[in-house]
């Protein structure tokens, strides 16, 4: 019959009930629309934010006749019987404290990237996950769930010795892509002065903890700015780099905006038999130029990434190689139009319902915080 699709129902017949902490831009633009479209798997039952207006706006965006409950109290959402999965999309300075509350309430916890700004907070999440029985936390590195990225991992595994690699992420203002996303997000300012002060204090303490205590890097306005940029934009790139190439041995050189006054930075990661050139930055050009490219002796594999804020833009894999007769071949493969966020949440369903171990565990995410530290230490050399 027309309109019927055998995949429309949840595979297990179970709908996972989601409580979202943080009703900002990523929740409005990505999580609510994606969860709405996956209504055969998920239902948003609770929202939490320090802004009443943000919750009210987000509540209206949730599909269905039954609207989610709202609260300003994280504990209320985390302990609610109608919540199975807590999605933490708040400011990263609060990820650890909120994740711990959710884990103590025996919930599954999805944490938007970055996991945290410090190893201290990251370890608190890891310890709380272990105390809850393990495998209860997944980090939102959506790029590693892209079908083209998974295909590229397999291609690289079979291409022999890696000679060189490049990681690139140069983008224009997010506001350009968000404004064209068709989601019409809004920002609000109806929060208490105490909430703003708590955020500023925690962010300052986190930066001091990360730079001075954990890395031995002097905290200045420049190193503070660099740490914030790397831990947010950089977390996308470095998590994907680690997934496809492993953890680097160190950083050969790093030229950050902290020392050049430019909103761009570049570095060289050292691996055992090759190096990776990493370049990233933000300017005012309305384009998204992100990719990971790996060079072997007879094959080059490249993952081409577009903005995640406009749904339906595919991630592709480009393979360049030489055939037996000496001819050159270049292939662009798009296995699916399904966006990484959708694929990520479908995997999250299998994790919550069927116990599948998530790719992006907090233990794996800790490695990314360590890689960020490698870059920051390179500044002082």
Buried (B, 14 or more C-beta within 10 A) or exposed (E): EEEEEEEEEBEEEEBBBBBBBBBBBBBBBBBBBBBBBBBBBBBBBBBBBBBBBBBBBBBEBBBEEEBBBBBBEBBBBBBBEEBBBBBBBBBBBBBBBBBBBBBBBEBBBBBBBBBBBBBBBBBBBBEBBBEBEEBBBBBBBBBBBBBBBBBBBEBBEEBEEBBBBBBBBBBBEBEBBBBEBEBEBEEBEEBEEEEEEBBEEBBEEBBBBBBEEBBEBEBEEBBBBBBBBBBEBBBBBBBBBBBBBEBBEEBBEBBBBBEEEEBBBBBBBBBEEBBBBBBBBBEEEEEBBBBBBBBBEEBBBBBBBBBBBBBEBBBBBBBBBEEEEEEEEEEEEEBEEBBBBBBBBBBBBBBBBEEEEBBBBBBBBBBBBBBBBBBBBBBEE
